[in-house]
Amino acid sequence: MAVLVTGGAGYIGSHMVWALLEAGEEVVVLDRLSTGFEWAVAPEARLFVGDVGDTGLVSSLIANHAVDAIVHFAGSVVVPESIADPLLYYDNNTARSRTLIETAVRNGVRNFVFSSSAAVYGSVGAEPVQESHPCNPDSPYGMSKLMTETILQDAALAHDFRYAALRYFNVAGADPEGRTGQSTKGATHLIKVACEAALGKRGHIEVFGTDYDTPDGTCIRDYIHVTDLVKAHLHALESLRRTGESLVANCGYGRGYSVLEVLDCVKRVTGRTLDVRYAARREGDAEAVVANSDRARGILGWRPEHANLDRIVASAFSWEEDLLRRNSPKASA
Ligand code: UFG
């Protein structure tokens, strides 16, 4: 039996591959390498380069490797990009996921773990949000994820098929052992961008909006360490196999930090200076999003081990330094 990880050459997927291998699973990775990297895939996993919408390829992987579960990370993740190019997001995130789900159902794969997002809620205020909260996405990105959740829900009602939709809050940090990290080129996520700026890979960092109704006027997010996030996936997979019950669960710590608090943390933890510039609001940004993760803790028995912003930033920065070394002319000589 094997687990098929789509997007396993990407940021979160590559961490998941290591975690699955450590848990003794056989892992097959499907990634078209549009944003992921071949070198990011753990050597013990089999990488196939291709698209999740390629029914023939996915069917043959399922059959040849006795796949009993799919963990689906492949997708586009940048909120502003989804506003500029919504059709790309509805294609990559919704249409191709629908095809993948159909391929899973037709080939008898009963367990499906899906990368959903806190973006399905839209702006909900500083109070931790529960899964039962109404979903009103502020962006096509959030809507593309919500549509896929709906497809999963209906497929699970109609077929011998169950799913876990994990709603990620703001994922950051890197593998504490330094095996993988966030390597995406042209990344836009706050902690990644701030670490790049701290290292001098970019000149300055912009704060998008200082007039929000929050204590310091900047947006509040619940930052979760990628290692804790992938652990929630392991629990979700175990729960699906054992109970056969579908589940939607938030993955966050229940503690929000403003953009300025994050930047202060980056300066403190790295000992570097940052050239911070104040800019206008970024379209599609929710004011505050913080998780209530009682369900993941209660039903899945999830116990985060890295719920500390300093540690998240330290691991992200350390990975950024590593990338700099890998890309330096000396390293490639
Ligand atoms: N930000 C800046 N400057 C930057 C980058 C980001 O001020 O250079 C701000 C953003 O405006 C926002 C906050 O930092 O207020 C976090 O932005 P990110 O781009 O890091 O992340 P998002 O909140 O836009 O989106 C992420 C994930 C989604 C997830 C969402 C949930 O990409 O999948 O968090 O809150 F749904």
Residues whose N, C-alpha, C, O or C-beta is under 5 A from the ligand:
A	BS01	UFG	V77 V79 S117 A118 A119 Y168 F169 N170 T188 H189 L190 V193 E206 V207 F208 C219 V259 R282 D285 V289
